[in-house]
Structure formats: C-alpha cells, structure tokens
C-alpha cells in the first residue's frame, strides 16, 4: 500500500483526514503525543469512526495503521522518508515542534535521491498556514535542503468543514480510539500548493479560487456558529442545536449569513447560488443533535473571534463594502461582547476590560471598530440593549 503520515491524531487528523486517506488506499502512520491513545491505536492497528446525524448512524473502521510518539524521532523521520502523502492537524502553535521532523525527513529523502514529491496538506486554523509552515521547516534546512524542498515538498492549504466535537471522558474510557463525527465529507484544497501530480484522495477538491473557499469557511460556517453561540448563550441554551430551534435566534443567524453572503459575492466574485446552497446545508448540519456541540465550545475565546478579520467583524466589513448595513452581524458582535461563562477565562478577562476601560475603547482595541462610525454606533446601541 501507499504510505501516508498524519501529524496529529486528534479530532481532524483521526476524525477526517485519516478517513479520507484510508478510503484512498493509504496505510496510515499517525504521530501524536497522547500516549494512552497511541497505545490503543497500536494494539488494535485501527480505530472506529461513528458517523452520526439526526436520521442515521454508521461506522467506519480505519486501518491498517501504526501510531508513533513525536519523541520517537528516528521512526518519525523514517515515516516521512517513506510517505507519498501527508497532513498536519496539530494546531498552529504546535507546528514549530514538528517542523524539525519534517525537515529531517526531507533531508533523508535528499540523501537517498528521492525525487518523488511529498505533499503535506496543512489542516491548521491559521491564515497562510502552508507558507508559515514552510518557513518553519526551512529554519532547519541548509541551502541544499531548501532547494530540494522547493522542488520536492508541496505544502497545501485547506479549510476543514467537518464538525468533530471532542470525545467525552466516557467515550475515551470505553474506547480511546473511537471518534464521533458528522457524515459531511468535503475537503477543498489549494491546487497551487501541490508539487508533481495531484494525488487522488476521496472527497478532496483541488480549487483554483481558494481564497473564496477560505472566506466561505470563516465568514459563513464559523460566522454562523459564532452567532448561534453568542445569541444562544444570552438565552441560556446549552447546545447549539437547542439555540437553532429558537425561531428568533434562527432568524437572526440566517440574516447574518445573508449579510455575509452578500459581502463575499461582491468581494470574491463567486455565485450567490453556490453560497446559498452551502448556507442551507449548514443550517441543517447545525441542527445535528447527535454531535452534542455545546454553546461553550462554539463561543469560547471571544477575543480571537472578535478580531478585525475574523468570523464576525470580517464579514461585517465585507457587507459594508457591498453597500449593506450589517444589522444582524452587529447583533452577533454585540452578543459576543456579552459572552461571559465562568469556565472561559478569556471571556471573563474581556468583561473585566470592559468594566475598566469602557465598551467603546475595548471595541476599538479588540475589533478596530470606532464608536463614531455607523457599525460601531449600531453595535454599542445593541450592546446596551442586551
């Protein structure tokens, strides 16, 4: 079988990329630091994915595979040398720690004269993740190694749309390898990131206008989740599907997505019908009770989600550029500034800043929205009303 290496055996690595590579005929090597999980994977040489929605449930067994601890440097480097495809799904903060391993594996391939490109799909929530990761890898390569990587290491940006909630402690105890996911299966990737022949991977869609797919994920999918979370929190709901069943919240989320859609169509030149179909499908997927996605998980860390180019302010600015007054998005932003669950220290710190500095100052410093501009005035009015 062909060999594929996946850095990160968590929600996305195991719950999505592992399935796609398995269905495409690859033997998997998973690299992680979770020793109990690694032990379970190596014992069974496989793991199980449960595909759940409100109407059905299915199971897929993923294997054969082997699992390596990232500290097992020799084995990981050898796996990079052997691989013909790979992915990272470790979290942006962990990329610098796996970069030396990828660099050493590429050095080994250079020494052995391997000219077949290795393409790694970079599944990280980070803008220009592939370029960032390439820079981190090149820090560990000499000039010859960098020249080799230029022609033999493809780093490919993607956006992940599948919803994969973290396993509960009870699930981990019963079956450490089991992972619960929705059936949705689509992997848009940046065609320009590949070197050599693009591999045939199940559900993978190499895209030309990749920035539009990035905008769709952040400004439609993530935006919808954020609005759902913050409006749902104010109404006391625990789960996203409960909030979506509230007619008032549903209407506001739908309006926010319409505003975001208008901005994306205007800025990226894509078809309205393409985004409309995606929105309709998302709202159906958001109602998936079997996933048990919580308001807390969807809304935590509001400071990051209120950044100027992130999932709420970003689409509001695009909507403004398209000539709209983004009232529903303003409501989502105002609600985010009222999000204060006791288990989220970042949210509590934001509330403390508002008390000390006042809301207009925090709105400008966090979201780059001035109190004097139309969007700022609207957000502040809603925030006061909330």
C-alpha positions in Angstrom: 0.0 0.0 0.0 1.0 3.6 -0.4 2.1 5.3 2.8 0.7 8.5 4.4 1.8 10.3 7.5 -0.6 12.4 9.7 0.9 14.7 12.3 -1.9 14.9 14.9 -4.2 12.0 15.9 -7.0 14.2 17.3 -10.3 15.4 16.0 -9.3 16.3 12.5 -6.4 14.0 11.9 -8.2 10.9 13.1 -11.8 12.1 12.6 -11.5 13.3 9.0 -8.1 13.2 7.2 -7.4 9.6 8.4 -10.7 8.5 6.9 -10.1 10.2 3.5 -6.5 8.8 3.3 -7.8 5.3 4.3 -10.5 5.4 1.7 -7.9 6.4 -0.9 -5.8 3.3 -0.3 -3.1 4.6 2.0 -1.6 2.8 5.0 -1.5 5.3 7.8 1.1 6.5 10.3 -0.3 8.7 13.0 2.1 10.9 15.0 0.9 12.4 18.3 1.9 12.9 22.0 -1.1 11.2 23.6 0.5 8.0 24.8 -2.7 6.2 26.0 -4.3 6.9 22.6 -1.1 5.8 20.8 -1.0 2.6 22.8 -4.7 1.8 22.0 -4.1 2.5 18.3 -1.1 0.3 18.1 -2.9 -2.5 20.0 -5.8 -2.6 17.6 -4.0 -1.4 14.4 -7.2 0.5 13.7 -9.8 2.8 15.2 -13.5 3.4 14.7 -15.3 6.5 13.4 -19.1 6.9 14.2 -20.9 9.0 11.6 -24.0 10.5 13.2 -26.8 12.8 12.3 -30.5 13.1 13.3 -31.6 10.4 11.0 -28.9 7.7 10.9 -25.7 6.3 12.3 -22.8 4.5 10.6 -19.4 3.1 11.5 -16.2 3.1 9.6 -13.1 1.2 10.8 -9.8 2.9 9.8 -6.7 0.7 9.3 -4.2 -0.7 8.9 -2.2 1.9 10.8 0.6 2.4 13.2 1.0 5.2 15.8 4.2 7.0 16.8 5.1 9.3 19.6 6.6 12.5 18.2 9.6 11.9 20.5 10.4 8.8 18.6 12.4 10.9 16.2 14.1 8.1 14.3 10.8 6.3 13.5 9.0 9.6 12.6 11.8 10.7 10.2 11.7 7.3 8.5 8.0 7.6 8.1 8.4 11.0 6.4 11.0 9.4 4.1 8.6 6.6 3.2 5.5 8.7 2.8 4.0 9.8 -0.6 1.3 11.9 1.1 0.8 13.5 4.5 -1.1 16.1 6.6 -0.7 18.1 9.7 -3.6 18.6 12.2 -1.8 19.5 15.3 -2.9 23.1 16.0 -1.0 26.2 14.8 1.0 26.5 18.0 2.5 23.0 17.6 3.7 23.4 14.0 7.1 24.7 15.1 7.7 21.5 17.0 7.0 19.2 14.1 8.9 21.3 11.5 12.3 19.8 12.5 10.9 16.3 12.0 9.6 17.2 8.5 12.9 18.9 7.7 15.0 15.8 8.8 12.7 13.5 6.8 13.2 15.7 3.7 17.0 15.7 4.3 16.9 11.9 4.4 14.9 11.8 1.1 17.5 14.1 -0.4 20.4 11.9 0.7 18.7 8.9 -0.9 18.0 10.7 -4.1 14.2 10.5 -3.8 12.8 13.0 -6.4 9.1 12.0 -5.9 7.4 15.0 -4.3 5.9 14.7 -0.8 2.7 16.8 -0.5 1.5 17.7 3.0 -2.0 19.1 3.5 -1.8 21.7 6.3 -5.0 21.4 8.2 -4.5 24.3 10.6 -6.7 27.2 11.7 -4.1 29.7 10.6 -4.0 32.2 7.7 -1.5 31.2 5.0 -0.7 28.1 7.1 1.3 26.4 4.3 3.6 29.4 3.8 4.1 29.8 7.6 4.9 26.1 8.0 7.3 26.2 5.0 9.3 29.0 6.7 9.4 27.0 10.0 10.7 23.9 8.1 13.4 25.9 6.2 14.8 27.1 9.5 16.1 23.5 9.9 17.4 23.0 6.4 20.7 24.2 4.8 20.7 25.8 1.4 20.8 22.4 -0.4 17.9 21.2 1.7 15.8 24.2 1.0 16.5 23.9 -2.8 15.4 20.3 -2.6 12.2 21.2 -0.6 11.4 23.8 -3.2 11.1 21.1 -5.8 10.0 18.1 -3.7 7.9 19.4 -0.8 4.4 20.5 -1.5 2.6 22.3 1.3 -1.1 22.7 0.6 -3.6 25.0 2.3 -7.1 23.7 3.1 -10.2 24.5 5.1 -11.9 21.9 7.2 -15.7 21.9 7.3 -16.5 18.6 9.0 -17.7 19.1 12.6 -15.9 16.8 15.1 -16.6 17.5 18.7 -14.0 16.4 21.3 -14.7 12.9 22.7 -16.2 12.9 26.1 -14.3 11.3 29.1 -16.8 8.5 29.0 -16.1 7.8 25.3 -12.3 7.9 26.0 -12.7 5.4 28.8 -14.9 3.0 26.8 -12.9 3.2 23.6 -9.9 5.6 23.4 -9.7 5.4 19.6 -13.4 6.0 18.9 -14.4 9.3 17.4 -17.8 10.9 16.7 -18.2 12.9 13.5 -20.9 14.2 11.2 -21.2 12.5 7.8 -20.3 15.7 5.8 -17.3 14.9 3.7 -15.7 17.7 1.6 -12.0 18.8 1.5 -11.3 21.9 -0.6 -7.6 22.4 -1.1 -5.4 25.0 -2.8 -4.5 23.4 -6.1 -1.4 25.7 -6.4 0.2 24.1 -3.3 0.9 20.7 -4.8 4.1 19.6 -6.5 4.0 17.0 -9.1 0.9 15.0 -9.9 -2.0 15.8 -7.6 -2.9 12.7 -5.6 -6.3 11.1 -5.9 -7.9 11.5 -2.4 -11.5 10.8 -1.6 -13.6 13.9 -1.2 -10.6 16.2 -1.9 -11.4 19.1 -4.3 -8.4 21.0 -5.7 -9.6 24.6 -6.1 -8.4 27.5 -8.2 -10.1 30.4 -6.4 -9.0 29.1 -3.0 -9.4 32.4 -1.1 -13.2 32.2 -1.8 -13.3 28.8 0.0 -11.4 30.2 2.9 -13.9 33.1 3.1 -16.8 30.6 2.9 -15.4 28.6 5.9 -14.6 31.6 8.1 -17.3 34.1 7.1 -20.2 31.6 6.6 -19.5 28.4 8.6 -17.6 29.9 11.5 -19.7 33.1 11.5 -22.9 31.0 11.8 -21.5 29.0 14.7 -20.4 32.2 16.5 -23.7 33.9 16.1 -25.5 30.8 17.2 -23.3 30.5 20.3 -23.5 34.1 21.5 -27.2 34.5 20.9 -27.8 31.1 22.4 -25.7 31.9 25.5 -27.8 35.0 26.2 -31.0 32.9 26.1 -29.5 30.2 28.4 -29.2 27.3 26.0 -26.5 24.6 26.5 -26.3 23.2 23.0 -26.1 24.7 19.5 -29.0 22.7 18.2 -31.2 24.0 21.0 -30.4 27.6 20.1 -31.0 26.9 16.4 -34.5 25.6 17.3 -35.4 29.0 18.8 -37.2 30.8 16.0 -35.8 34.2 16.9 -32.2 33.0 17.0 -32.6 31.1 13.8 -33.9 34.2 12.0 -31.0 36.3 13.3 -28.4 33.7 12.3 -30.0 33.3 8.9 -30.0 37.1 8.4 -26.3 37.3 9.5 -25.4 34.7 7.0 -27.3 36.5 4.2 -25.3 39.7 5.0 -22.0 37.7 5.0 -23.0 36.0 1.7 -23.6 39.4 0.0 -20.2 40.6 1.1 -18.4 37.5 -0.2 -20.2 37.5 -3.5 -19.3 41.2 -4.0 -15.7 40.8 -3.0 -14.7 37.4 -4.4 -16.9 37.4 -7.5 -18.5 34.0 -6.7 -22.0 32.8 -7.5 -24.7 33.7 -5.0 -26.3 30.2 -5.6 -23.1 28.5 -4.5 -23.1 30.1 -1.1 -26.8 29.9 -0.7 -26.7 26.1 -1.1 -23.9 26.0 1.4 -25.8 28.1 3.9 -28.9 25.9 3.6 -26.8 22.7 4.1 -25.0 24.3 7.1 -28.2 25.2 8.9 -29.3 21.6 8.5 -26.0 20.4 9.8 -26.0 22.8 12.8 -29.2 21.0 14.0 -27.4 17.7 14.4 -28.4 16.7 18.0 -26.2 13.6 17.9 -23.0 15.6 17.9 -23.9 17.4 21.1 -21.9 20.5 20.2 -22.1 22.9 23.1 -22.6 26.7 23.2 -19.5 26.9 25.2 -17.3 25.1 22.7 -18.7 27.2 19.8 -18.3 30.5 21.6 -15.2 30.2 23.8 -12.3 32.6 23.3 -14.4 35.5 22.1 -11.4 37.9 21.8 -9.9 35.8 19.0 -13.3 35.6 17.3 -13.9 39.3 17.6 -10.6 40.2 15.8 -10.9 42.6 12.8 -10.6 40.0 10.1 -12.2 37.0 11.9 -15.6 35.4 11.7 -17.8 38.3 12.8 -16.1 41.6 12.1 -14.6 40.4 8.8 -17.9 39.6 7.1 -19.5 42.8 8.5 -16.8 44.8 6.8 -17.3 43.0 3.5 -21.0 43.6 3.8 -20.4 47.3 4.4 -18.1 47.4 1.3 -21.0 45.8 -0.7 -23.3 48.7 0.5 -25.2 46.9 3.3 -25.8 47.9 6.9 -24.9 44.6 8.6 -27.5 44.7 11.4 -27.6 41.0 12.1 -23.8 40.8 12.2 -23.8 43.8 14.5 -26.1 41.9 16.8 -23.7 38.9 16.7 -20.8 41.1 17.6 -22.6 42.8 20.4 -23.7 39.5 21.8 -20.1 38.2 21.7 -19.1 41.2 23.9 -21.7 39.9 26.5 -20.4 36.3 26.4 -19.2 35.5 30.0 -19.3 31.8 31.0 -17.4 31.3 34.2 -15.3 28.4 32.7 -13.8 30.7 29.9 -11.0 32.9 31.4 -10.6 34.8 28.2 -14.2 35.8 28.2 -14.1 36.9 31.8 -10.9 38.9 31.2 -12.7 40.7 28.3 -15.6 41.6 30.6 -13.1 42.9 33.2 -11.5 45.1 30.5 -14.9 46.5 29.5 -15.5 47.5 33.2 -12.2 49.2 33.5 -11.7 50.8 30.0 -15.4 51.1 28.9 -17.0 49.4 26.0 -16.2 51.9 23.2 -12.5 51.7 24.0 -12.5 47.8 24.1 -14.5 47.6 20.8 -11.9 49.7 19.1 -8.8 48.0 20.5 -10.2 44.4 20.0 -12.2 44.8 16.8 -10.8 48.0 15.3 -14.4 49.4 15.2 -14.6 53.1 16.2 -17.6 54.1 18.3 -18.2 57.1 15.9 -18.6 55.0 12.8 -22.0 53.5 11.7 -21.1 49.9 12.6 -19.7 51.0 16.0 -22.8 53.1 16.9 -25.1 50.2 16.0 -23.1 47.6 18.0 -23.0 49.9 21.0 -26.7 50.5 20.9 -27.4 46.8 20.7 -24.9 46.0 23.4 -26.6 48.5 25.8 -30.0 46.9 25.0 -28.7 43.4 25.6 
